[in-house]
Amino acid sequence: MIKPPFKILKSHLVDGFFITAEKLYREFQQPLEAVGRFRSGRIYFLVKRRKARFSSVRLSKKCQVVFKYASQGMLSRSHKVDIAQLIHGAPAINKKYFPTPEYLQSMIQYVTSADEYGRLLKREPLIAAIMPGRGEKERADRAIAYHFLTPADPTPADKNRHIIFAHQLLRITDDLPEKYEIMYIGKSMELYDRMNGHKRVQQAQAECEDDAEIYLYFFTPRFEAVASRDGIVIKQPCDYESLGEENLVLAVEAGLINYFSPEMNIQNKATDLRKSKAMTRVKSLNYTHFISECNFDENDYAFETTKVRKSSRHEKIYSL
């Protein structure tokens, strides 16, 4: 319990999302730059998780993704997921014509070519189709590609080509990894520039065990402040905005590093944050405390380190 008088600056993370490192490159680069949560993100975590790989995967004629996980070895059971369950939430799906995943699934047919789909449309003008993708041999153990064809977009092209990675199916099949270990925490005002050739990503990947890999998590920090002299009259100061976004993000980064103490970070791990340069400007506005919060409800955000136990809710109060 913080006793008055106090002036508290609090940060929390929003708009979290994650990708595997390979999505920084190749055909994913341009789509990633267009993602609003990536453009607005300022904080990133490098997180070590168990590898998610297919031992086998295919599109069935029932328009299902049929697959097994390699990590389960001989005990791996076959999973079947309706393609509509995976794509119904996408912006490209017209909810007026396909109001539910179940209805969308009933309106999809499996085809092997655009010509076959053209013939199908002559008989059923409103039918959609799934067509297997091409050129995915180099990552057949981790992804499967397909084209989603509709009467308005009947020809296979990049804009209707989709890729499903093995890790995207873990939540659906309830095969979530045991650990989400934060290896490094960083900040950048332009995340793509920071990620491009990031040596920490490469180092973390190189040091992973054979059955693990690095995921990149991105977040946008948000701030609020409260102040009181007697604990009864509460004010909500906004003077922290005068610090500028970069100085605020520096404070968030320092707080998270100090709390989680990730293996690959060096600065702000063992220092008293009251003596940290990242907090100097916050202290100059007479803030008495800084609260760092990282709380999420989803299993994919249940973080841990060698110093901090696994949890989806993390909070640390720093006296300044």
Secondary structure by P-SEA (a helix, b strand, c coil): cccccbbbbbbbccbbbbbccccccccaaaaaaaccccccccccccccccbbbbcbbbbccccccccccccccccbbbbbbcccccccccccccccccccaaaaaaabbbbccaaaaaaaaaacccccbbbbbcccccccccbbbbbbccccccccccccbbbbccccccccccccccccccccccccccccccccccaaaaaaaaaccccbbbbbbbbbbbbbbbbbccccccccccccccccaaaaaaaaaaaaaaacccccccccccccccccccaaaaaaacccbbbbbbbbccccccccccccccccbbbbbbcc
